[in-house]
Amino acid sequence: MSPSILVLGATGLSGLAFIQVALSQPNPPALTLFVRSRSKLPADIEERTRVVEGSLTDTDALSNAMEGVDVVVSLLGAYVSLSAFIFRTTTTPIADAVPGILSTMRAKGVKRIFALSTASFSPDPAEVFSIGRSITGLMPKIMVPQGNAEMAAIAETVSAADDLDWTVFRVPHLTEEAVELPVAAGNLGPDFKGGFNLSRASQALWILKEIEERQWVKKAPMLGNY
């Protein structure tokens, strides 16, 4: 039986790519999209999914959205802003809402969650960063301090939920390339064969496969095309 999936961040580029890939599967999952405004969704997507409007802090709307859901896929990401760059803002309004999301999951009996993050979140002290990875990892901290703080805080909060079956998937530069590109998943080090790019479509397909295979429960793999 196909799972019922709640998508957070559904109107972003990664969210829209996930929806399109999910709906194109031979036996597509049932999708619930939690959005601030359904007007941001293409009409063909709205017609084929369940849409619930609300903010991340609206517990009633979240509870409604999670009715009958098996898996939560969070593709939430921070918005890049010039003011955050200039003033070095590191507030985390999205991450601050995550504890409420997790509490609603528990209340509705939903145990599986996927959360998007970046390589700047590294839960394994044994990870080995190459010079290129180290430089790449510094760029978000320098260029988008608020966004980097958000993504790290989301990952930290989700990965601390020991009672839930979480997977934090860390991503490099995201592209609009093909869904067929192979995806490497694992800890950074000499054996990691993933590159510095990841197509949003292949990311979506990896998530759908991991929902079934459960190879990365309570782990935080780095992803990359190769």
Secondary structure, DSSP 8 states (H G I E B T S, - for coil): ---EEEEESTTSHHHHHHHHHHHTSSS--EEEEEES-GGGS-HHHHTTSEEEE--TT-HHHHHHHTTT-SEEEE-------HHHHHHT----HHHHHHHHHHHHHHHHT--EEEEEEETT----TT----HHHHHHHHHHHHH-HHHHHHHHHHHHHHHT-TTSEEEEEEE-EEE---TTS-EEEE-SSTT----SEEEHHHHHHHHHHHHHH--STTB--EEEE-
